[in-house]
Amino acid sequence: MAAVRRGKDGWLAVDAAGTMLGSGRFLVEARGRRAPNAPARESGPRTLAVGRLYLGPTGDMGGEAGGEVGSAAFSFADGWAWLAALPDGRRAVQLVIDGAESPARADLTAWYAATVASLPQAAGWIAGCAPMGEAEVRDATAIRRSPGVEADRLRIGDAAFAVDPLSGHGVYAAVAWAFAAAAAVNTLAADPAALPAVERFVEDRCAGLFAHAADAGKQFYRAEERWSGRPFWRRRAAWPPAPLPTADRGIRRRAVVVNDRIEERPVLVTPALPRGVLVIDGVELGPLLDSVASDRCLDGDLAQRCGRLLGQPPGRVAVALAWLANNGFLPGGTKPPSALTTTMKNANS
């Protein structure tokens, strides 16, 4: 496995013999759960994925599973299973279980075989197949670590946080992280002094994505009511705990992405949108709210007056004003004109 270390001019990747494989000025740590561990910020119930490959006939599945090559999932009392079949005849059965239920490594394959045999869906999936090697176990715990942002490095993807596989948010999180990483690298390359803002942005993005995926996973576990009393399902249906309600509302300075760079800008925060909103329909809300509060913008058509001040089309400004009105940010006594009222109704329909 390649190792990464700092050199005098940047980062070096070397193999086990010390031969240099490559170099670069910025390190994006994207080796997933295999990356060197960083301190854990929060984690869910310890979860393991135990799997094994099998080889069977190509084409259809045969046995109880029947049907075409593909994948499936099902729940059982002490976990859930993921099944896959490839055109070359390889089949996989992966059992996701609680860490406390894992047998000793020496007994893993025997335990796995007995468990699969006791589950009709899994046994049917590999009917007529021969095992390829022993069962293997991998950690599948939902965990959030420090993104480790420095002037020349950061952690992204599963290296920063890994979600419960049932949440189904792996691809979403990977794409979201890619956009965040690109903005972070662009910013630090152009302005190393922006490190504090980049660090806040990446930390907030990591925590937000992790919380979103964790809540999605919890809803899946709660939806399976047949095993709600079993330890595996009960623990995961209760994690993460419900966050304390927040009443934060107003203008706050937050690190946001603007033109592929991370900057601190005023955003409008509501209890439903704690990370804040920077723009609506291309109109930045902070300057718009300042314009609404000024005497210059309180006379005449609100959207047109503010649009002229901000250099924005009145139609877009009307949509942004509708958002401000709906979220209680328009000053008391400011009455939007009929054109804005119509826009507000359309925006809510």
C-alpha positions as CSV (number, residue, x, y, z in Angstrom):
1,M,0.0,0.0,0.0
2,A,1.3,3.5,-0.9
3,A,2.3,5.8,1.9
4,V,2.1,9.6,1.8
5,R,4.6,11.9,3.5
6,R,5.6,15.6,3.4
7,G,8.6,16.6,1.4
8,K,10.4,19.9,1.2
9,D,8.4,21.0,-1.8
10,G,5.1,19.3,-1.1
11,W,3.7,15.8,-0.7
12,L,5.3,12.5,-1.8
13,A,3.6,9.2,-2.4
14,V,6.0,6.2,-2.0
15,D,5.6,2.4,-2.2
16,A,6.6,-0.1,0.4
17,A,10.2,0.0,-0.8
18,G,10.4,3.7,-0.6
19,T,10.2,4.3,-4.3
20,M,8.5,7.6,-5.2
21,L,5.2,7.1,-7.0
22,G,4.2,10.8,-7.4
23,S,4.2,14.2,-5.8
24,G,2.1,17.3,-5.5
25,R,1.6,20.6,-3.6
26,F,-1.8,19.7,-2.2
27,L,-2.9,16.4,-0.6
28,V,-6.6,15.5,-0.8
29,E,-6.9,12.4,1.4
30,A,-9.6,10.3,-0.2
31,R,-8.6,6.7,0.8
32,G,-11.8,6.2,2.6
33,R,-11.9,4.1,5.7
34,R,-8.4,3.0,4.9
35,A,-7.0,6.5,5.4
36,P,-4.9,7.0,8.6
37,N,-7.4,7.6,11.4
38,A,-8.2,11.1,12.6
39,P,-9.9,11.8,15.9
40,A,-13.6,10.8,15.8
41,R,-16.1,13.6,16.4
42,E,-19.2,11.4,16.6
43,S,-20.2,7.9,15.7
44,G,-23.2,5.7,15.6
45,P,-23.7,2.1,16.9
46,R,-20.8,-0.1,16.0
47,T,-21.7,-1.9,12.8
48,L,-20.0,-4.6,10.8
49,A,-20.5,-5.9,7.2
50,V,-19.6,-9.6,6.8
51,G,-19.5,-10.8,3.2
52,R,-18.4,-13.6,1.0
53,L,-18.2,-14.2,-2.8
54,Y,-19.6,-17.2,-4.6
55,L,-19.3,-18.5,-8.1
56,G,-22.3,-19.9,-10.0
57,P,-23.6,-20.2,-13.5
58,T,-23.7,-17.0,-15.7
59,G,-27.0,-15.4,-16.7
60,D,-30.0,-15.8,-14.5
61,M,-29.9,-16.6,-10.8
62,G,-31.8,-19.9,-10.6
63,G,-32.9,-21.2,-7.2
64,E,-35.4,-19.3,-5.1
65,A,-34.1,-15.9,-6.2
66,G,-34.9,-16.4,-9.8
67,G,-35.0,-13.4,-12.2
68,E,-32.1,-11.5,-13.8
69,V,-28.7,-10.5,-12.7
70,G,-28.9,-7.6,-10.3
71,S,-29.1,-6.8,-6.6
72,A,-31.5,-6.9,-3.7
73,A,-31.7,-6.3,0.0
74,F,-33.8,-7.6,2.8
75,S,-34.0,-7.4,6.6
76,F,-33.9,-10.0,9.3
77,A,-34.1,-10.1,13.0
78,D,-30.5,-9.2,13.7
79,G,-29.5,-7.1,10.7
80,W,-30.0,-6.7,7.0
81,A,-28.5,-8.3,3.9
82,W,-27.4,-7.0,0.6
83,L,-27.3,-9.4,-2.4
84,A,-25.6,-8.9,-5.7
85,A,-25.1,-11.0,-8.9
86,L,-22.7,-10.2,-11.8
87,P,-22.9,-11.5,-15.4
88,D,-19.7,-13.5,-15.0
89,G,-21.4,-15.8,-12.4
90,R,-20.1,-14.2,-9.3
91,R,-22.6,-13.7,-6.5
92,A,-22.2,-11.8,-3.2
93,V,-24.1,-11.9,0.1
94,Q,-23.2,-9.3,2.7
95,L,-24.7,-9.3,6.2
96,V,-24.8,-6.1,8.1
97,I,-24.9,-6.8,11.8
98,D,-24.3,-5.2,15.2
99,G,-20.6,-5.2,16.3
100,A,-21.6,-6.9,19.5
101,E,-22.9,-9.9,17.6
102,S,-19.7,-10.6,15.6
103,P,-18.1,-13.9,16.3
104,A,-14.3,-14.4,16.8
105,R,-12.4,-14.1,13.5
106,A,-11.5,-17.8,13.6
107,D,-15.2,-18.7,13.7
108,L,-16.3,-16.0,11.2
109,T,-16.7,-18.2,8.1
110,A,-18.6,-21.0,10.0
111,W,-20.9,-18.4,11.6
112,Y,-21.5,-16.7,8.3
113,A,-22.4,-19.9,6.5
114,A,-24.8,-20.9,9.3
115,T,-26.5,-17.5,9.2
116,V,-26.8,-17.4,5.5
117,A,-28.3,-21.0,5.5
118,S,-30.9,-19.8,8.0
119,L,-32.1,-17.0,5.8
120,P,-34.1,-18.3,2.8
121,Q,-33.6,-15.2,0.7
122,A,-29.8,-15.4,1.1
123,A,-29.7,-19.2,0.7
124,G,-31.8,-19.0,-2.5
125,W,-29.6,-16.3,-3.9
126,I,-26.5,-18.5,-3.9
127,A,-28.2,-21.9,-4.6
128,G,-25.9,-24.0,-6.8
129,C,-22.9,-21.6,-6.2
130,A,-19.5,-22.5,-4.8
131,P,-17.9,-20.2,-2.2
132,M,-14.8,-18.2,-3.3
133,G,-12.6,-17.9,-0.3
134,E,-13.5,-17.2,3.3
135,A,-15.9,-14.7,4.7
136,E,-14.5,-11.3,5.3
137,V,-15.5,-8.5,7.7
138,R,-15.3,-4.8,7.4
139,D,-16.3,-1.9,9.6
140,A,-19.5,-0.2,8.5
141,T,-20.0,2.1,11.5
142,A,-21.3,5.6,10.8
143,I,-18.5,7.9,11.9
144,R,-17.5,11.5,11.5
145,R,-13.8,12.5,11.9
146,S,-12.0,15.8,11.7
147,P,-11.5,16.9,8.0
148,G,-8.0,17.8,9.0
149,V,-7.9,21.1,7.0
150,E,-4.4,22.6,6.6
151,A,-2.9,25.0,4.2
152,D,-1.9,22.0,1.9
153,R,-4.2,19.2,2.8
154,L,-7.7,18.1,3.7
155,R,-9.7,14.9,4.1
156,I,-12.8,14.2,2.0
157,G,-15.4,11.4,1.5
158,D,-15.2,8.4,3.8
159,A,-11.8,9.6,5.1
160,A,-13.7,12.4,6.8
161,F,-17.0,10.7,7.5
162,A,-18.6,7.4,6.6
163,V,-22.3,6.8,6.7
164,D,-24.3,3.8,7.6
165,P,-24.7,1.8,4.3
166,L,-28.5,1.7,4.7
167,S,-28.8,5.5,4.4
168,G,-28.1,5.3,0.7
169,H,-26.3,8.6,0.7
170,G,-22.8,7.5,-0.3
171,V,-22.9,8.8,-3.9
172,Y,-24.7,12.0,-2.8
173,A,-22.1,12.7,-0.1
174,A,-19.2,11.9,-2.5
175,V,-20.4,14.4,-5.1
176,A,-21.1,17.0,-2.4
177,W,-17.6,16.5,-1.0
178,A,-16.1,16.9,-4.5
179,F,-17.6,20.3,-4.9
180,A,-16.5,21.4,-1.4
181,A,-13.0,20.1,-1.9
182,A,-12.6,21.9,-5.3
183,A,-13.6,25.2,-3.7
184,A,-11.3,24.6,-0.7
185,V,-8.3,23.8,-2.9
186,N,-9.0,26.7,-5.2
187,T,-9.2,29.1,-2.3
188,L,-6.1,27.9,-0.4
189,A,-4.0,27.9,-3.6
190,A,-4.9,31.5,-4.3
191,D,-5.0,32.8,-0.8
192,P,-3.4,30.7,2.0
193,A,-4.5,33.4,4.5
194,A,-8.1,32.2,3.9
195,L,-7.4,29.0,5.9
196,P,-9.7,29.9,8.8
197,A,-12.7,30.5,6.6
198,V,-12.0,27.3,4.6
199,E,-11.6,25.3,7.8
200,R,-15.0,26.6,9.0
201,F,-16.7,25.9,5.7
202,V,-15.3,22.3,5.5
203,E,-16.1,21.5,9.1
204,D,-19.7,22.8,8.7
205,R,-20.1,20.9,5.4
206,C,-18.8,17.7,7.0
207,A,-21.1,18.0,10.0
208,G,-24.1,18.9,7.8
209,L,-23.7,16.1,5.3
210,F,-23.1,13.6,8.1
211,A,-26.2,14.7,10.1
212,H,-28.3,14.5,6.9
213,A,-27.2,11.0,6.1
214,A,-27.5,9.8,9.7
215,D,-31.1,11.1,9.9
216,A,-32.0,9.4,6.6
217,G,-30.6,6.1,7.9
218,K,-32.6,6.4,11.2
219,Q,-35.8,6.8,9.2
220,F,-35.0,3.6,7.3
221,Y,-34.4,1.7,10.5
222,R,-37.6,3.1,12.0
223,A,-39.6,2.0,9.0
224,E,-38.9,-1.7,9.6
225,E,-41.4,-2.4,12.4
226,R,-41.2,-6.2,12.4
227,W,-37.9,-6.3,14.3
228,S,-38.3,-3.0,16.3
229,G,-37.8,-4.8,19.6
230,R,-34.5,-6.4,18.5
231,P,-31.2,-4.8,19.7
232,F,-29.9,-4.2,16.2
233,W,-33.0,-2.3,15.0
234,R,-33.8,-0.6,18.3
235,R,-30.3,1.0,18.7
236,R,-30.3,2.3,15.1
237,A,-33.8,3.6,15.3
238,A,-32.8,5.8,18.2
239,W,-29.6,7.2,16.7
240,P,-28.8,9.9,16.3
241,P,-30.8,11.6,19.1
242,A,-33.1,14.3,18.0
243,P,-31.2,17.7,17.9
244,L,-32.2,20.4,20.3
245,P,-34.5,22.9,18.6
246,T,-32.9,26.2,17.6
247,A,-34.5,29.6,17.4
248,D,-31.6,31.3,15.6
249,R,-32.8,33.8,13.1
250,G,-31.2,36.8,11.5
251,I,-28.1,37.8,9.5
252,R,-24.9,35.9,10.3
253,R,-21.5,35.8,8.6
254,R,-20.8,32.3,7.3
255,A,-18.2,30.8,5.0
256,V,-19.9,30.0,1.6
257,V,-18.9,29.2,-2.0
258,V,-18.9,32.1,-4.4
259,N,-17.6,31.6,-7.9
260,D,-15.7,28.5,-6.9
261,R,-14.0,30.2,-4.0
262,I,-14.8,30.2,-0.3
263,E,-15.6,33.6,1.2
264,E,-17.3,34.8,4.3
265,R,-20.5,36.6,3.5
266,P,-23.7,37.6,5.3
267,V,-26.4,35.0,5.1
268,L,-29.9,34.8,6.4
269,V,-30.4,32.1,9.0
270,T,-33.8,30.6,10.1
271,P,-34.6,27.7,12.4
272,A,-35.4,25.5,9.3
273,L,-32.2,26.7,7.5
274,P,-29.5,26.9,10.2
275,R,-26.6,27.0,7.7
276,G,-28.1,30.1,6.1
277,V,-29.2,31.3,2.7
278,L,-26.9,33.5,0.6
279,V,-28.9,34.0,-2.6
280,I,-32.4,33.5,-4.0
281,D,-32.7,33.4,-7.8
282,G,-29.3,35.0,-8.1
283,V,-30.0,37.9,-5.8
284,E,-27.9,38.1,-2.7
285,L,-30.2,38.5,0.3
286,G,-28.0,40.6,2.7
287,P,-27.6,43.6,0.3
288,L,-31.2,43.2,-0.7
289,L,-32.4,43.4,2.9
290,D,-30.2,46.5,3.4
291,S,-31.8,48.1,0.3
292,V,-35.3,47.3,1.6
293,A,-34.4,49.0,5.0
294,S,-33.2,52.2,3.3
295,D,-35.5,55.1,2.6
296,R,-34.5,55.0,-1.0
297,C,-36.3,51.7,-1.5
298,L,-39.5,52.1,0.5
299,D,-41.3,54.3,-2.1
300,G,-42.8,53.0,-5.4
301,D,-42.6,49.5,-6.7
302,L,-40.4,47.6,-4.2
303,A,-39.0,45.1,-6.7
304,Q,-38.1,47.7,-9.3
305,R,-36.6,50.2,-6.9
306,C,-34.4,47.5,-5.3
307,G,-33.5,46.0,-8.6
308,R,-32.2,49.3,-9.8
309,L,-30.1,49.8,-6.7
310,L,-28.6,46.3,-6.9
311,G,-28.4,46.1,-10.7
312,Q,-30.7,43.1,-10.8
313,P,-33.8,42.3,-12.9
314,P,-37.0,43.2,-11.0
315,G,-38.5,39.7,-11.6
316,R,-35.6,38.1,-9.8
317,V,-35.7,40.7,-7.0
318,A,-39.4,40.0,-6.6
319,V,-38.7,36.3,-6.0
320,A,-36.1,37.1,-3.4
321,L,-38.4,39.6,-1.7
322,A,-41.1,36.9,-1.6
323,W,-38.6,34.7,0.3
324,L,-37.8,37.5,2.7
325,A,-41.5,38.1,3.3
326,N,-42.4,34.5,3.8
327,N,-39.6,34.1,6.3
328,G,-40.4,37.2,8.3
329,F,-37.4,39.3,7.2
330,L,-39.2,42.3,5.7
331,P,-39.3,45.3,8.1
332,G,-42.5,45.8,10.0
333,G,-44.9,48.1,8.1
334,T,-43.3,47.3,4.7
335,K,-46.1,46.2,2.4
336,P,-45.1,44.5,-0.8
337,P,-47.0,45.8,-3.8
338,S,-49.5,43.6,-5.6
339,A,-46.9,42.4,-8.2
340,L,-44.8,41.0,-5.3
341,T,-47.9,39.5,-3.6
342,T,-48.7,37.6,-6.9
343,T,-45.1,36.5,-7.1
344,M,-45.2,35.2,-3.5
345,K,-48.4,33.2,-4.3
346,N,-46.8,31.7,-7.4
347,A,-43.6,30.9,-5.4
348,N,-45.6,29.0,-2.8
349,S,-47.9,27.1,-5.3
